[in-house]
Amino acid sequence: MALIYENKVPVAYRKEFIAKVREICSKLGINPNWLMAIMYFESAGTFSASIKSPATNATGLIQFMPDTAKYLGTTVAALAKMTAVQQLDYVYKYYKNYTNQLNSYIDTYLVTFFPAAVGKGDGYLIQTSSLPASLIAKQNPSFDTNKDGKIYVWEVKKIMLSKLPSEWLKDGSFTLLYKSYKHYIWIGAAAITAGSAILFYYGRK
């Protein structure tokens, strides 16, 4: 069965890319659809290794931050020069550090966006001692659904679930997640209809 958004991967490297996604997700013990959905969101639907956030310099398939790239033994400049298939090695290297926390699609996304939030309650505020909540909200406005200058875990859940195509919520790939968080999907759909949850791809991280 094809993976979610598989048809959005450029044809030139689609077959090799999908095969590698399946391989690394098998090693991580996660559903490859989770990673595909995350990379689709983070790369603005391009699956490009070089796509970059002008606000933060985050780069690539999962929007690696400069400090993250350094921790992984590379740089965002080097990551941008890689092919998407090559960059998947660093995607794997990043998630491998969090293997025990990748228990759901939402957990896997939180590991991508803000690892400290994994396992926290819906009311957990996204901030650090050096990154105030207001700055994080400014850089990630799609998650600040009520426009209060703060992002809470419940808002991240709402947006990430509302972006999944309905057919994928019904075919088994995201079924358990849907049962756990379906109320966020309806809230998210309403917010989108109201025009308050427009994606902002380039202000990530």
N, C-alpha and C positions, 0 to 999 in steps of 0.2 A: 504494500500500500504506500502511496506517495505520502511524503511528510507535508505538514502544514507549510504553506508559502513556497513549496519546492519549485513551483512554476515561476516564481519571482526571481530565482537565482539565474544570473546570466547564463545563457545556453553554452557559451564558450567554455565554462568550467563547471557546469551544473552537475554532471554525473560524478566527477571526482570529488566535488565539494560535498554532495549528499552522502557519498560513501564514507567520507572522512567524518562527517557529523555523526553518522551512525556508529562508527568505530569509537570515537572519543566518548560518546554518550554511553556506550556499552561499558567502557572502562570506568566511567563515573557512576554507573548504575542509575542513570536517569532516563526519562522518556526523551527521545530526540526531538519530539515536537515542542517540548518546553524550550530547548535551546534555539530551535528554528524561530519560534515566536519572539524570543528575546532579541535575537540578532536582527530580525526583521524590524522590530521597533527601534532598536538602538541605531541601526544603520539607515534609518529613514526609508526603509523598504528597498534598499539598493544591494545589500549584501556585499558592500564595497569595503576593501581593506584600508582605503585611503580617506574615506569620508571623515570630516573633522568638524568639531564644534568651535566656532570662532570665539565663543565666550570663555571656554575653559581649556581649549587645545586638546580635548579628549578625542581619540582617534580610533577608527576601525570598527570591526564587527560588533564589539560590545562596548565601544567607546572607552578604551583604555585611557586612564589619566596619566599624565607624565610621571608622577611618583609611582604609580602602579607598574608602568612599563619598566622603570628603573629597578623596582623590586624583582621583576621577572627577568632581569638581565638584559634589557634592551632599552630602546627609546621610542617615543611616538614617531619620530622621524623615520626610524628604521622600520617600524610597523607599517607605516604608510607606503613604504616602497615594496612591501611583500605582496605576493598574490593573496587572494582570499583563502585559498587552500593552505598556503604556507602559514598564514596568520592563525589558522585553526590550532596549530601547535601551541600557540601562546594562550588561546582561549582555553584549551585543555589544562595548560600549566596553571592558569589562574584558578579555575574551578577545582582543580585537584587539591588545593589548599583548604577547601571547604566541603570535602566529600561528605562528611557526616551531617552537614546542614542542608543538603539538597534534597529535602523530603517532599517537595511539591513544586508546582510551577511558580507559585508566589514566593516560596522560600528561595528558589533559584534566581528569581528576578531580584529579590532583596539583596542576595549575595552580590549581584551585579551592581546594583544601585547604591546600597548602603548596608553593608554586612552586619553592622551593629544592631540593625533592626530585626534580624532573623530571630524568631522565637518570642519576640515582644508582642504585647497586646496591640489592639487596634488603635488605642489612644497614645501610643508611643510617638513622641515628637522627633522628627528628623533634624538633628543638629549635633554639633560637637563643640568642645570648648574653644576651638579655633575657627569653626565655621558656623556662624549664627543661623538660626532658622530662616531669618529673612533673606539672607544671601542665597541659601539653598533653594528657597521658594522662587526667588527672582530668576535663578538660572534654570529652574525646572517648572515653569508656570503651568504646564499641563496637569501637574499633580496638585497644584493649589486650587482645588475645585471650588472652594468657597471664598477664594481671594482674600484670605485674612493674613497673608504674608507668612504662613506656616504650612508645613506638610506633615501630615500624620500617616501612620501605617495604613489606616483605613482608606485614605485617599489614594494611596499607591495601589492597593488592592482593587479599588473600584475602577480606576482607569485601566489597569493592566487586564482585568477580566472583561471589561466592556469592549476592548479592542479585539478580542478573539472572535472569529467568525462563528455564527450560531451553529453551523453544521459540525464544527469541531467540538462543540460543547456537547453534542448529542451522540457522537460516534464512538465514544469510549476513551478517546485520547485525553480528555479533560473532565470526564464524568464525575469522578470523586471530588475533584476541585470544585466543580460546578455545584454539587450538592452542598458543599461546605460554605460556599461564598455566593450563592446565587442572588442574594439580596443586593450585593454590590453591583451585580450586572444590571439589575433593573435601575438602581440609582444612577449608575454610570450612563445608561442609555438615556435616561431623562435629562441628565446634565448635558449630554452631547446635543440632544434635541434643543435644549435651551441655549446652546451655543457657549456653554461655560467650560467645556472640556476639550478645546481644540488642541491637537498635538503640537508640540513645539520640539522639533527634532534636534535643533542645533544648539540648544541651551542645556544639554545634558551634563550631569555631574557638576 
